Amino acid sequence: MMRLDYTRRGLSLLRRGGTLVSYGEPAGLSALFRILATFIMVNLLPNGKSFKLYGTSSYFVFDKRPFLEDWATLFKLLEEGKIKPVIMKKFPILEAAQANALLESGQVIGNIVLLAPELL
């Protein structure tokens, strides 16, 4: 499934006041323009939803400070136990292919975690 399909599905799940956050970059310029068009449309509509794109793209140079500040906040909340990620399954990194197959199955609820050998 294309990234834009995931974006549209995610937006359909949001309630008024909800924000969809996207990390990473599209696979090509045409995908980038589709994502940017969706970004503009969602943020202009008066439906109370918002869409954030984080500047990990190599297509444009964005200010990385908000991204880094949000990551710092996220890890602080994790350390304090104020948020708890839902982890469905952990895999050794050498079993990444099995982890990916599980993700592609559509049966994942929560997160899949790949562990470095020293964390096993």
VOLUM-417453 format. One record per residue (C-alpha): residue number from 1; residue in one letter; x, y negated, z negated. Coordinates in steps of 0.05 Angstrom, whole numbers, plus 5000, padded with zeros to 4 digits. Last residue first. Layout:
BEGIN
+-----+-----+------+------+------+
!   n ! res !   c1 !   c2 !   c3 !
+-----+-----+------+------+------+
! NUM !   a !    X !    Y !    Z !
...
+-----+-----+------+------+------+
END
This chain:
BEGIN
+-----+-----+------+------+------+
!   n ! res !   c1 !   c2 !   c3 !
+-----+-----+------+------+------+
! 120 !   l ! 5376 ! 5196 ! 4523 !
! 119 !   l ! 5399 ! 5124 ! 4517 !
! 118 !   e ! 5472 ! 5136 ! 4539 !
! 117 !   p ! 5447 ! 5171 ! 4602 !
! 116 !   a ! 5410 ! 5108 ! 4625 !
! 115 !   l ! 5335 ! 5113 ! 4618 !
! 114 !   l ! 5282 ! 5100 ! 4671 !
! 113 !   v ! 5215 ! 5078 ! 4642 !
! 112 !   i ! 5147 ! 5088 ! 4674 !
! 111 !   n ! 5095 ! 5039 ! 4650 !
! 110 !   g ! 5021 ! 5039 ! 4633 !
! 109 !   i ! 4970 ! 5085 ! 4663 !
! 108 !   v ! 5001 ! 5123 ! 4721 !
! 107 !   q ! 4957 ! 5169 ! 4763 !
! 106 !   g ! 4965 ! 5132 ! 4829 !
! 105 !   s ! 5009 ! 5188 ! 4856 !
! 104 !   e ! 5060 ! 5137 ! 4880 !
! 103 !   l ! 5082 ! 5123 ! 4809 !
! 102 !   l ! 5090 ! 5197 ! 4795 !
! 101 !   a ! 5131 ! 5206 ! 4858 !
! 100 !   n ! 5174 ! 5147 ! 4837 !
!  99 !   a ! 5188 ! 5179 ! 4769 !
!  98 !   q ! 5206 ! 5244 ! 4804 !
!  97 !   a ! 5255 ! 5207 ! 4850 !
!  96 !   a ! 5283 ! 5170 ! 4790 !
!  95 !   e ! 5305 ! 5236 ! 4758 !
!  94 !   l ! 5378 ! 5215 ! 4753 !
!  93 !   i ! 5355 ! 5155 ! 4713 !
!  92 !   p ! 5330 ! 5200 ! 4658 !
!  91 !   f ! 5255 ! 5194 ! 4656 !
!  90 !   k ! 5207 ! 5164 ! 4605 !
!  89 !   k ! 5131 ! 5171 ! 4610 !
!  88 !   m ! 5066 ! 5134 ! 4600 !
!  87 !   i ! 5095 ! 5073 ! 4565 !
!  86 !   v ! 5044 ! 5021 ! 4543 !
!  85 !   p ! 5084 ! 4960 ! 4523 !
!  84 !   k ! 5076 ! 4936 ! 4451 !
!  83 !   i ! 5069 ! 4862 ! 4438 !
!  82 !   k ! 5078 ! 4827 ! 4371 !
!  81 !   g ! 5131 ! 4877 ! 4350 !
!  80 !   e ! 5180 ! 4821 ! 4333 !
!  79 !   e ! 5231 ! 4849 ! 4382 !
!  78 !   l ! 5179 ! 4853 ! 4437 !
!  77 !   l ! 5156 ! 4782 ! 4424 !
!  76 !   k ! 5229 ! 4759 ! 4428 !
!  75 !   f ! 5238 ! 4797 ! 4493 !
!  74 !   l ! 5178 ! 4763 ! 4524 !
!  73 !   t ! 5199 ! 4694 ! 4501 !
!  72 !   a ! 5269 ! 4703 ! 4531 !
!  71 !   w ! 5237 ! 4728 ! 4596 !
!  70 !   d ! 5192 ! 4667 ! 4597 !
!  69 !   e ! 5251 ! 4620 ! 4588 !
!  68 !   l ! 5290 ! 4655 ! 4644 !
!  67 !   f ! 5232 ! 4649 ! 4693 !
!  66 !   p ! 5219 ! 4577 ! 4673 !
!  65 !   r ! 5294 ! 4561 ! 4683 !
!  64 !   k ! 5302 ! 4594 ! 4752 !
!  63 !   d ! 5288 ! 4531 ! 4791 !
!  62 !   f ! 5274 ! 4557 ! 4861 !
!  61 !   v ! 5320 ! 4567 ! 4920 !
!  60 !   f ! 5281 ! 4596 ! 4978 !
!  59 !   y ! 5283 ! 4661 ! 5017 !
!  58 !   s ! 5326 ! 4698 ! 4966 !
!  57 !   s ! 5266 ! 4709 ! 4922 !
!  56 !   t ! 5273 ! 4719 ! 4848 !
!  55 !   g ! 5236 ! 4656 ! 4834 !
!  54 !   y ! 5174 ! 4679 ! 4797 !
!  53 !   l ! 5106 ! 4672 ! 4830 !
!  52 !   k ! 5048 ! 4653 ! 4786 !
!  51 !   f ! 4974 ! 4662 ! 4804 !
!  50 !   s ! 4917 ! 4628 ! 4768 !
!  49 !   k ! 4844 ! 4642 ! 4755 !
!  48 !   g ! 4793 ! 4591 ! 4729 !
!  47 !   n ! 4748 ! 4598 ! 4791 !
!  46 !   p ! 4757 ! 4527 ! 4817 !
!  45 !   l ! 4799 ! 4550 ! 4876 !
!  44 !   l ! 4865 ! 4513 ! 4886 !
!  43 !   n ! 4910 ! 4562 ! 4849 !
!  42 !   v ! 4880 ! 4622 ! 4885 !
!  41 !   m ! 4887 ! 4590 ! 4954 !
!  40 !   i ! 4959 ! 4567 ! 4944 !
!  39 !   f ! 4983 ! 4635 ! 4918 !
!  38 !   t ! 4944 ! 4672 ! 4973 !
!  37 !   a ! 4978 ! 4629 ! 5026 !
!  36 !   l ! 5046 ! 4640 ! 4991 !
!  35 !   i ! 5035 ! 4716 ! 4991 !
!  34 !   r ! 5016 ! 4715 ! 5065 !
!  33 !   f ! 5077 ! 4671 ! 5081 !
!  32 !   l ! 5124 ! 4718 ! 5044 !
!  31 !   a ! 5095 ! 4779 ! 5079 !
!  30 !   s ! 5110 ! 4746 ! 5146 !
!  29 !   l ! 5180 ! 4729 ! 5122 !
!  28 !   g ! 5197 ! 4800 ! 5102 !
!  27 !   a ! 5196 ! 4851 ! 5046 !
!  26 !   p ! 5164 ! 4804 ! 4996 !
!  25 !   e ! 5204 ! 4782 ! 4936 !
!  24 !   g ! 5206 ! 4800 ! 4863 !
!  23 !   y ! 5161 ! 4783 ! 4805 !
!  22 !   s ! 5086 ! 4768 ! 4809 !
!  21 !   v ! 5045 ! 4742 ! 4751 !
!  20 !   l ! 4968 ! 4743 ! 4753 !
!  19 !   t ! 4937 ! 4693 ! 4706 !
!  18 !   g ! 4870 ! 4698 ! 4672 !
!  17 !   g ! 4828 ! 4637 ! 4651 !
!  16 !   r ! 4764 ! 4666 ! 4681 !
!  15 !   r ! 4772 ! 4741 ! 4682 !
!  14 !   l ! 4823 ! 4777 ! 4724 !
!  13 !   l ! 4810 ! 4844 ! 4755 !
!  12 !   s ! 4799 ! 4818 ! 4826 !
!  11 !   l ! 4866 ! 4782 ! 4822 !
!  10 !   g ! 4902 ! 4848 ! 4810 !
!   9 !   r ! 4868 ! 4881 ! 4869 !
!   8 !   r ! 4886 ! 4822 ! 4913 !
!   7 !   t ! 4959 ! 4824 ! 4890 !
!   6 !   y ! 4963 ! 4899 ! 4900 !
!   5 !   d ! 4937 ! 4891 ! 4971 !
!   4 !   l ! 4987 ! 4835 ! 4982 !
!   3 !   r ! 5044 ! 4882 ! 4962 !
!   2 !   m ! 5025 ! 4931 ! 5016 !
!   1 !   m ! 5000 ! 5000 ! 5000 !
+-----+-----+------+------+------+
END
